[in-house]
């Protein structure tokens, strides 16, 4: 698991926007995957409807 500083550095490296603050309810996931096709499924903790944004970056 990456520390907040390492995650922030990865955001800068790939040109992603930073999380608003340490109190942000936004989520970030940093994983290493083998090449292939993937599907992202997103839902809220209480399954309410809303709009989401999923961004995927390749970190060198």
ROGUPA-746594 format. One line per field, with one value per residue (C-alpha): x, y, z. Coordinates in steps of 0.001 Angstrom, whole numbers, padded with zeros to 6 digits, always signed. Layout:
N
u <- c(X_...)
v <- c(Y_...)
w <- c(Z_...)
END
This chain:
60
u <- c(+000000_+001325_+001621_-000260_+002956_+003803_+000282_+000408_+003752_+002219_-000665_+001838_+003896_+000938_-000813_-003812_-005646_-004839_-007354_-008988_-007689_-006867_-010543_-011698_-014205_-012660_-010945_-007733_-006463_-002867_-002373_-000129_-002011_-000902_-001793_-005392_-008969_-010572_-013962_-014514_-017650_-018362_-021082_-021619_-021467_-025263_-026019_-027509_-027489_-025139_-022500_-018997_-015740_-013212_-009755_-007067_-003401_-000258_+002443_+005928)
v <- c(+000000_+003435_+006240_+009458_+011201_+008374_+008394_+012175_+011834_+009252_+011658_+014353_+011922_+010937_+014328_+013279_+015776_+015691_+014674_+017751_+017137_+014402_+014557_+013908_+011117_+010451_+007096_+006069_+002605_+001880_-001664_-003524_-005476_-007787_-006600_-007396_-006153_-005035_-003744_-001282_-001592_+001300_+001748_+003865_+002385_+002682_+001918_+005360_+006558_+009267_+010239_+008802_+009385_+006581_+007491_+004937_+005883_+003972_+004860_+004357)
w <- c(+000000_-000906_+001609_+000856_-000262_-002689_-004100_-004541_-006362_-008714_-009461_-010439_-012526_-014734_-014809_-012715_-010536_-006824_-004184_-002656_+000874_+003341_+004360_+000778_+000249_-003174_-003645_-005354_-006150_-007185_-008489_-010905_-013551_-016321_-019838_-020751_-020722_-017484_-016324_-013484_-011383_-009043_-006441_-003375_+000106_+000406_-003288_-004005_-007609_-008790_-011299_-011147_-012942_-013360_-014632_-015446_-015824_-016676_-014170_-015608)
END
